[in-house]
């Protein structure tokens, strides 16, 4: 199932994905509201969020992480985290820079970097999918990780336009959401909104809605004894089958797998 690991205050699940001589990847499930104290890694650490989010604290500042994004901490860089209310699930990589074969000009591991939305975040989603794909070998994963960092080098996280927050507010409403309805509410053209939202966030409006529903469903699966059909309804899915397909598509596991994490997460929390 997994094991506890990480910084002071960490009591989540760590599940091994892939490991090589110069790199390793794990899937990490953080419980809701967890506060992880300041800690460091021996190798550079690249975090690729799948669900939920956190406040990342580093270098005297803080950054909110949610949705398609990536966070890189160089070796020895102290950082801390505050997990959001629905918890967080990530694919987290640690690697020896020499394993990647990158020169200092390709990528400088000199500071913490956060990328939220845009082309780098979309590329981060593809990279996380590569690391959970058992068909890919070490050479494939080395190439994919190096290509991601080359692409991210020099790309700065941009401040989000105010209308994006309004879209997220519309997605949080209980009534069914669609690009047309949101565009009408914001007095924007639907085609422009669809393109601009994907370019800014790294995912489409329908993908954001599905992710938020899966986040809610997984939080309920791990934190309550509600029946799966009840959870599907509470999370906004059409039915349990719709939830099953959406959860598997986004995190590569079934609701049954997620429900099985409830007991070990509770045990880790009691022991913390």
Secondary structure, DSSP 8 states (H G I E B T S, - for coil): --B--SSTT---EEEEEEEETTEEEEEEEE-TT-EEEEE--SSEEEEEEEEEEEEEEETTEEEEEESSEEEEE-TT--EEEEEEEEEEEEEEEEE-HHHHT--TTT---SS-EEEESHHHHHHHHHHHHHHT-TT--HHHHHHHHHHHHHHHTT-------HHHHHHHHHHTSSS---HHHHHHHHT--HHHHHHHHHHHHSS-HHHHHHHHHHHHHHHHHHH----HHHHHHHHT-SSHHHHHHHHHHHHSS-HHHHHTHHHHHHHHHHH-
